[in-house]
């Protein structure tokens, strides 16, 4: 297993150390929001699902770009998408481009997640339709912070 993949789950699960009361003020932007995780790695899905559910989010999962597009058609309530870039079939770039072709999703926040952080990746992700970009291994506090920026308070 590549090191970058094995580091994702442990990094996401360190939020257990959080002090009581800390999450109450911080997660209002996340509570009761629906997140669609698009990733082909079950370990990443498990870790993200566990951490985001703990924040009070409804979590939907797709394992490739085709499933992601289907899920968006079925679930208009999706508030934000976490998009893995390297997936078989339809990668994250093409999936984001297809999402952006639909006017209904013009303002849908999409956070690109990539393990291959190379020069130009951020710009390529933003050019394909990502709202923001985070490289793996993920730091949960960084991901939550970025998600709070893009999710409007109601």
Rosetta blueprint (number, residue, H / E / L):
1 X L
2 X L
3 X H
4 X H
5 X H
6 X H
7 X H
8 X H
9 X H
10 X H
11 X H
12 X H
13 X H
14 X H
15 X H
16 X H
17 X H
18 X L
19 X L
20 X L
21 X L
22 X H
23 X H
24 X H
25 X H
26 X H
27 X H
28 X H
29 X H
30 X L
31 X L
32 X L
33 X L
34 X E
35 X E
36 X E
37 X E
38 X E
39 X L
40 X L
41 X L
42 X H
43 X H
44 X H
45 X H
46 X H
47 X H
48 X H
49 X H
50 X H
51 X H
52 X H
53 X H
54 X H
55 X L
56 X L
57 X L
58 X E
59 X E
60 X E
61 X E
62 X E
63 X L
64 X L
65 X H
66 X H
67 X H
68 X H
69 X H
70 X H
71 X H
72 X H
73 X H
74 X H
75 X L
76 X L
77 X L
78 X L
79 X L
80 X E
81 X E
82 X E
83 X E
84 X E
85 X L
86 X L
87 X L
88 X L
89 X L
90 X L
91 X L
92 X H
93 X H
94 X H
95 X H
96 X H
97 X H
98 X H
99 X H
100 X H
101 X H
102 X L
103 X H
104 X H
105 X H
106 X L
107 X L
108 X L
109 X E
110 X E
111 X E
112 X E
113 X E
114 X E
115 X L
116 X L
117 X L
118 X L
119 X L
120 X L
121 X H
122 X H
123 X H
124 X H
125 X H
126 X H
127 X H
128 X H
129 X L
130 X L
131 X L
132 X E
133 X E
134 X E
135 X E
136 X L
137 X L
138 X L
139 X L
140 X H
141 X H
142 X H
143 X H
144 X H
145 X H
146 X H
147 X H
148 X H
149 X H
150 X H
151 X L
152 X L
153 X L
154 X L
